[in-house]
Amino acid sequence: MTGDLDNLRVVLVAARNPLNIGAAARAMSNFGVQHLRVVNPYEVAFREAQSAVGASGLLAKAKQYESVAEAVEDCTLVVGTTVAGARRDLQHRLHRLDEGARAIKRQLKTARVALLFGSERYGLSNRELSHCHWVMRIPTREEHGSMNLGQAVAVCLYELVRGRKTAPAKTPPGRTGPVKKETASATSGDVERLTQLLFSVLGASGYVHPRTAAGTEEKLRRLVRRMELNANDAVMWLGMLRQMAWKLGANKENDV
């Protein structure tokens, strides 16, 4: 699975502690995962973390982004993480760590996957989670649900590589060979463009109320991701929505 891991992107969102960032990078190095992306990190913490023992090279190559949408744009599967004790009312499919890891490993054979970890204090917000297809739960005990960021990364990556030397790669159910271009999953970037176009069209139609616009946008993003569009479907939807937007004069700000 070593080659498959090259398709994995670990994304840290709003990380603040240099020790945690360094520990996450070391865990990635331990398990052979090389692609780290950070979204709006606390700048001082990120600079200090780059001296992490054994992972300075990995940190030096880390890419910074201003938003989750930009960080996951080229990925076809985006998975959020949470712990068992999290109290946020999740509005996503929730998979156990072992189930989620199996699904991620299947996707890694053919496409890029982003694995998101939230800030140390708050985890992933509902808005950040709206970019995810589903959420993977780390089974901590309820009495002590919180987990250090570096530990969370290590546990998830261990589950992804566990048994890779002894278990032969299996073809995903329903597939008999390489994924054909027409059935490849749409990238997160195309899905986000579709979401924004749909939001613009609905706004021009009067469906979106200004006071609830932010919540509506998140619901739309989750709705579109649940459709699990393939690349061709996304292109067709984008074409239809562009035509609608043009007729409604709704795509001046979102010329996508």
Secondary structure by P-SEA (a helix, b strand, c coil): cccccccbbbbbcccccaaaaaaaaaaaaaacccbbbbcccaaaaaaaaccccccaaaaaabbbbcccccccccccbbbbbbccccccccccccccaaaaaaaaaaaaccbbbbbbbccccccccccccccccbbbbcccccccccccaaaaaaaaaaaaaccccccccccccccccccccccccccaaaaaaaaaaaaaaaaaaccccccaaaaaaaaaaaaaaaacccaaaaaaaaaaaaaaaaaacccccccc
